[in-house]
Amino acid sequence: MPNERLRAVMASGGWTHATLAEKVEVDPKSVERWVNLNRTPRRSTAILVAETLGEDVHALWLALRQARPARAVSPELVALYDQRADIPVSRS
């Protein structure tokens, strides 16, 4: 399944696989895989590509969206036990 968004952005900017690859210092085959096989590059490379193309990295590669951050632990739970060793161990 191709990455149509990346393909469209490259086409509208006149980018070829070779020119984008040269600009972000990767092999043209890598760019071809991103476009035609919807492969996701390393985060640092994806960010560089997005900046080069003037796009949001998450618009080009949805897989790079991070999961929602973990919620903070409530102060009541932190105050319940002073140390980890104080937590009772249940034995089944």
TIVO-2410 file (N, C-alpha, C; in nm, 3 decimals):
# residues 92
REC num residu      c1      c2      c3 atome chaine
REC   1      M   0.085  -0.117   0.000     N      A
REC   1      M   0.000   0.000   0.000    CA      A
REC   1      M   0.090   0.124   0.000     C      A
REC   2      P   0.081   0.205  -0.101     N      A
REC   2      P   0.169   0.322  -0.112    CA      A
REC   2      P   0.132   0.435  -0.016     C      A
REC   3      N   0.231   0.517   0.013     N      A
REC   3      N   0.210   0.636   0.096    CA      A
REC   3      N   0.170   0.750   0.001     C      A
REC   4      E   0.040   0.763  -0.022     N      A
REC   4      E  -0.011   0.861  -0.119    CA      A
REC   4      E   0.017   1.005  -0.076     C      A
REC   5      R   0.013   1.030   0.054     N      A
REC   5      R   0.039   1.166   0.102    CA      A
REC   5      R   0.182   1.208   0.069     C      A
REC   6      L   0.278   1.120   0.098     N      A
REC   6      L   0.418   1.149   0.067    CA      A
REC   6      L   0.437   1.165  -0.083     C      A
REC   7      R   0.376   1.077  -0.160     N      A
REC   7      R   0.386   1.084  -0.306    CA      A
REC   7      R   0.334   1.219  -0.358     C      A
REC   8      A   0.219   1.262  -0.306     N      A
REC   8      A   0.158   1.388  -0.351    CA      A
REC   8      A   0.244   1.509  -0.315     C      A
REC   9      V   0.298   1.508  -0.193     N      A
REC   9      V   0.382   1.620  -0.149    CA      A
REC   9      V   0.508   1.627  -0.233     C      A
REC  10      M   0.568   1.512  -0.259     N      A
REC  10      M   0.688   1.510  -0.343    CA      A
REC  10      M   0.656   1.559  -0.484     C      A
REC  11      A   0.546   1.514  -0.540     N      A
REC  11      A   0.509   1.554  -0.676    CA      A
REC  11      A   0.481   1.704  -0.685     C      A
REC  12      S   0.411   1.756  -0.586     N      A
REC  12      S   0.377   1.899  -0.590    CA      A
REC  12      S   0.500   1.988  -0.574     C      A
REC  13      G   0.602   1.936  -0.507     N      A
REC  13      G   0.726   2.013  -0.489    CA      A
REC  13      G   0.832   1.984  -0.593     C      A
REC  14      G   0.802   1.892  -0.684     N      A
REC  14      G   0.899   1.857  -0.787    CA      A
REC  14      G   1.012   1.768  -0.739     C      A
REC  15      W   0.991   1.698  -0.629     N      A
REC  15      W   1.093   1.610  -0.573    CA      A
REC  15      W   1.087   1.473  -0.640     C      A
REC  16      T   1.203   1.420  -0.673     N      A
REC  16      T   1.213   1.281  -0.719    CA      A
REC  16      T   1.271   1.199  -0.604     C      A
REC  17      H   1.268   1.069  -0.620     N      A
REC  17      H   1.329   0.984  -0.517    CA      A
REC  17      H   1.476   1.020  -0.500     C      A
REC  18      A   1.543   1.042  -0.612     N      A
REC  18      A   1.687   1.071  -0.609    CA      A
REC  18      A   1.717   1.206  -0.544     C      A
REC  19      T   1.640   1.310  -0.578     N      A
REC  19      T   1.670   1.442  -0.522    CA      A
REC  19      T   1.641   1.448  -0.373     C      A
REC  20      L   1.531   1.386  -0.331     N      A
REC  20      L   1.500   1.384  -0.187    CA      A
REC  20      L   1.604   1.302  -0.112     C      A
REC  21      A   1.642   1.188  -0.169     N      A
REC  21      A   1.743   1.103  -0.105    CA      A
REC  21      A   1.874   1.177  -0.088     C      A
REC  22      E   1.914   1.251  -0.189     N      A
REC  22      E   2.039   1.327  -0.181    CA      A
REC  22      E   2.029   1.435  -0.073     C      A
REC  23      K   1.916   1.503  -0.067     N      A
REC  23      K   1.898   1.611   0.029    CA      A
REC  23      K   1.904   1.561   0.174     C      A
REC  24      V   1.844   1.445   0.201     N      A
REC  24      V   1.839   1.394   0.339    CA      A
REC  24      V   1.944   1.285   0.365     C      A
REC  25      E   2.031   1.264   0.264     N      A
REC  25      E   2.145   1.173   0.276    CA      A
REC  25      E   2.105   1.030   0.308     C      A
REC  26      V   2.014   0.977   0.224     N      A
REC  26      V   1.979   0.835   0.231    CA      A
REC  26      V   1.987   0.778   0.090     C      A
REC  27      D   1.977   0.648   0.079     N      A
REC  27      D   1.976   0.582  -0.051    CA      A
REC  27      D   1.843   0.608  -0.121     C      A
REC  28      P   1.844   0.631  -0.251     N      A
REC  28      P   1.718   0.651  -0.324    CA      A
REC  28      P   1.621   0.533  -0.308     C      A
REC  29      K   1.674   0.413  -0.290     N      A
REC  29      K   1.587   0.296  -0.267    CA      A
REC  29      K   1.507   0.312  -0.139     C      A
REC  30      S   1.564   0.377  -0.039     N      A
REC  30      S   1.492   0.401   0.086    CA      A
REC  30      S   1.370   0.489   0.060     C      A
REC  31      V   1.390   0.596  -0.016     N      A
REC  31      V   1.279   0.687  -0.048    CA      A
REC  31      V   1.174   0.611  -0.127     C      A
REC  32      E   1.217   0.529  -0.218     N      A
REC  32      E   1.124   0.448  -0.297    CA      A
REC  32      E   1.039   0.358  -0.207     C      A
REC  33      R   1.102   0.300  -0.106     N      A
REC  33      R   1.028   0.214  -0.012    CA      A
REC  33      R   0.929   0.295   0.072     C      A
REC  34      W   0.967   0.415   0.112     N      A
REC  34      W   0.876   0.500   0.190    CA      A
REC  34      W   0.751   0.530   0.108     C      A
REC  35      V   0.771   0.559  -0.021     N      A
REC  35      V   0.660   0.598  -0.107    CA      A
REC  35      V   0.578   0.477  -0.152     C      A
REC  36      N   0.643   0.377  -0.208     N      A
REC  36      N   0.572   0.266  -0.271    CA      A
REC  36      N   0.528   0.157  -0.175     C      A
REC  37      L   0.604   0.135  -0.068     N      A
REC  37      L   0.572   0.028   0.026    CA      A
REC  37      L   0.523   0.080   0.160     C      A
REC  38      N   0.512   0.212   0.172     N      A
REC  38      N   0.466   0.277   0.295    CA      A
REC  38      N   0.552   0.239   0.416     C      A
REC  39      R   0.681   0.226   0.393     N      A
REC  39      R   0.774   0.200   0.503    CA      A
REC  39      R   0.793   0.329   0.581     C      A
REC  40      T   0.821   0.315   0.710     N      A
REC  40      T   0.843   0.431   0.795    CA      A
REC  40      T   0.992   0.443   0.826     C      A
REC  41      P   1.052   0.557   0.796     N      A
REC  41      P   1.195   0.575   0.826    CA      A
REC  41      P   1.217   0.595   0.976     C      A
REC  42      R   1.343   0.597   1.015     N      A
REC  42      R   1.375   0.631   1.154    CA      A
REC  42      R   1.320   0.769   1.184     C      A
REC  43      R   1.285   0.790   1.309     N      A
REC  43      R   1.222   0.916   1.349    CA      A
REC  43      R   1.307   1.037   1.307     C      A
REC  44      S   1.437   1.032   1.331     N      A
REC  44      S   1.522   1.147   1.296    CA      A
REC  44      S   1.522   1.174   1.146     C      A
REC  45      T   1.524   1.068   1.067     N      A
REC  45      T   1.519   1.083   0.922    CA      A
REC  45      T   1.383   1.136   0.878     C      A
REC  46      A   1.277   1.084   0.937     N      A
REC  46      A   1.142   1.129   0.902    CA      A
REC  46      A   1.124   1.277   0.932     C      A
REC  47      I   1.178   1.322   1.043     N      A
REC  47      I   1.169   1.464   1.079    CA      A
REC  47      I   1.244   1.549   0.977     C      A
REC  48      L   1.362   1.504   0.937     N      A
REC  48      L   1.440   1.577   0.837    CA      A
REC  48      L   1.366   1.582   0.703     C      A
REC  49      V   1.306   1.471   0.663     N      A
REC  49      V   1.229   1.467   0.538    CA      A
REC  49      V   1.112   1.564   0.546     C      A
REC  50      A   1.039   1.560   0.656     N      A
REC  50      A   0.923   1.647   0.673    CA      A
REC  50      A   0.964   1.795   0.667     C      A
REC  51      E   1.073   1.829   0.734     N      A
REC  51      E   1.122   1.967   0.731    CA      A
REC  51      E   1.163   2.007   0.589     C      A
REC  52      T   1.228   1.917   0.520     N      A
REC  52      T   1.271   1.943   0.382    CA      A
REC  52      T   1.152   1.968   0.291     C      A
REC  53      L   1.046   1.890   0.312     N      A
REC  53      L   0.926   1.902   0.228    CA      A
REC  53      L   0.829   2.008   0.278     C      A
REC  54      G   0.855   2.063   0.397     N      A
REC  54      G   0.766   2.164   0.454    CA      A
REC  54      G   0.634   2.107   0.503     C      A
REC  55      E   0.638   1.986   0.554     N      A
REC  55      E   0.517   1.917   0.601    CA      A
REC  55      E   0.533   1.873   0.745     C      A
REC  56      D   0.422   1.838   0.806     N      A
REC  56      D   0.423   1.782   0.940    CA      A
REC  56      D   0.461   1.634   0.930     C      A
REC  57      V   0.553   1.591   1.013     N      A
REC  57      V   0.601   1.452   1.007    CA      A
REC  57      V   0.487   1.353   1.028     C      A
REC  58      H   0.391   1.387   1.114     N      A
REC  58      H   0.280   1.295   1.141    CA      A
REC  58      H   0.180   1.290   1.027     C      A
REC  59      A   0.178   1.392   0.945     N      A
REC  59      A   0.091   1.390   0.827    CA      A
REC  59      A   0.149   1.295   0.721     C      A
REC  60      L   0.280   1.281   0.720     N      A
REC  60      L   0.345   1.193   0.623    CA      A
REC  60      L   0.351   1.049   0.671     C      A
REC  61      W   0.372   1.029   0.800     N      A
REC  61      W   0.383   0.894   0.856    CA      A
REC  61      W   0.301   0.886   0.985     C      A
REC  62      L   0.182   0.832   0.974     N      A
REC  62      L   0.094   0.821   1.091    CA      A
REC  62      L   0.153   0.731   1.198     C      A
REC  63      A   0.236   0.635   1.157     N      A
REC  63      A   0.294   0.540   1.252    CA      A
REC  63      A   0.386   0.608   1.353     C      A
REC  64      L   0.431   0.729   1.323     N      A
REC  64      L   0.522   0.798   1.414    CA      A
REC  64      L   0.450   0.873   1.525     C      A
REC  65      R   0.319   0.872   1.521     N      A
REC  65      R   0.245   0.936   1.631    CA      A
REC  65      R   0.270   0.855   1.758     C      A
REC  66      Q   0.305   0.924   1.863     N      A
REC  66      Q   0.332   0.855   1.989    CA      A
REC  66      Q   0.202   0.826   2.060     C      A
REC  67      A   0.205   0.722   2.140     N      A
REC  67      A   0.089   0.692   2.223    CA      A
REC  67      A   0.068   0.805   2.322     C      A
REC  68      R  -0.052   0.815   2.372     N      A
REC  68      R  -0.080   0.919   2.471    CA      A
REC  68      R   0.012   0.902   2.591     C      A
REC  69      P   0.059   1.011   2.648     N      A
REC  69      P   0.147   1.000   2.765    CA      A
REC  69      P   0.073   0.939   2.883     C      A
REC  70      A   0.149   0.871   2.966     N      A
REC  70      A   0.090   0.810   3.085    CA      A
REC  70      A   0.040   0.917   3.180     C      A
REC  71      R  -0.068   0.887   3.246     N      A
REC  71      R  -0.121   0.983   3.343    CA      A
REC  71      R  -0.034   0.983   3.467     C      A
REC  72      A  -0.027   1.095   3.530     N      A
REC  72      A   0.051   1.107   3.654    CA      A
REC  72      A  -0.019   1.031   3.765     C      A
REC  73      V   0.059   0.978   3.855     N      A
REC  73      V   0.004   0.907   3.970    CA      A
REC  73      V  -0.049   1.009   4.069     C      A
REC  74      S  -0.163   0.980   4.124     N      A
REC  74      S  -0.223   1.075   4.218    CA      A
REC  74      S  -0.139   1.085   4.345     C      A
REC  75      P  -0.136   1.201   4.408     N      A
REC  75      P  -0.055   1.221   4.529    CA      A
REC  75      P  -0.095   1.127   4.642     C      A
REC  76      E  -0.222   1.087   4.645     N      A
REC  76      E  -0.266   0.996   4.752    CA      A
REC  76      E  -0.193   0.863   4.743     C      A
REC  77      L  -0.174   0.812   4.623     N      A
REC  77      L  -0.105   0.684   4.607    CA      A
REC  77      L   0.043   0.697   4.642     C      A
REC  78      V   0.102   0.809   4.609     N      A
REC  78      V   0.243   0.830   4.640    CA      A
REC  78      V   0.262   0.841   4.791     C      A
REC  79      A   0.169   0.905   4.859     N      A
REC  79      A   0.182   0.927   5.003    CA      A
REC  79      A   0.146   0.803   5.085     C      A
REC  80      L   0.082   0.706   5.026     N      A
REC  80      L   0.036   0.589   5.099    CA      A
REC  80      L   0.152   0.507   5.157     C      A
REC  81      Y   0.256   0.489   5.078     N      A
REC  81      Y   0.373   0.413   5.124    CA      A
REC  81      Y   0.498   0.498   5.104     C      A
REC  82      D   0.579   0.508   5.209     N      A
REC  82      D   0.700   0.589   5.201    CA      A
REC  82      D   0.804   0.528   5.107     C      A
REC  83      Q   0.815   0.396   5.112     N      A
REC  83      Q   0.915   0.328   5.031    CA      A
REC  83      Q   0.852   0.208   4.962     C      A
REC  84      R   0.911   0.171   4.855     N      A
REC  84      R   0.861   0.055   4.781    CA      A
REC  84      R   0.859  -0.071   4.867     C      A
REC  85      A   0.958  -0.084   4.954     N      A
REC  85      A   0.966  -0.202   5.040    CA      A
REC  85      A   0.850  -0.210   5.139     C      A
REC  86      D   0.782  -0.099   5.163     N      A
REC  86      D   0.669  -0.098   5.257    CA      A
REC  86      D   0.541  -0.154   5.196     C      A
REC  87      I   0.537  -0.172   5.066     N      A
REC  87      I   0.417  -0.222   5.000    CA      A
REC  87      I   0.398  -0.369   5.037     C      A
REC  88      P   0.280  -0.405   5.088     N      A
REC  88      P   0.258  -0.545   5.126    CA      A
REC  88      P   0.254  -0.636   5.003     C      A
REC  89      V   0.308  -0.754   5.020     N      A
REC  89      V   0.310  -0.852   4.912    CA      A
REC  89      V   0.200  -0.953   4.937     C      A
REC  90      S   0.115  -0.971   4.840     N      A
REC  90      S   0.009  -1.071   4.856    CA      A
REC  90      S   0.059  -1.203   4.801     C      A
REC  91      R   0.030  -1.308   4.872     N      A
REC  91      R   0.073  -1.442   4.829    CA      A
REC  91      R  -0.051  -1.524   4.803     C      A
REC  92      S  -0.056  -1.578   4.685     N      A
REC  92      S  -0.174  -1.656   4.647    CA      A
REC  92      S  -0.152  -1.803   4.665     C      A
***
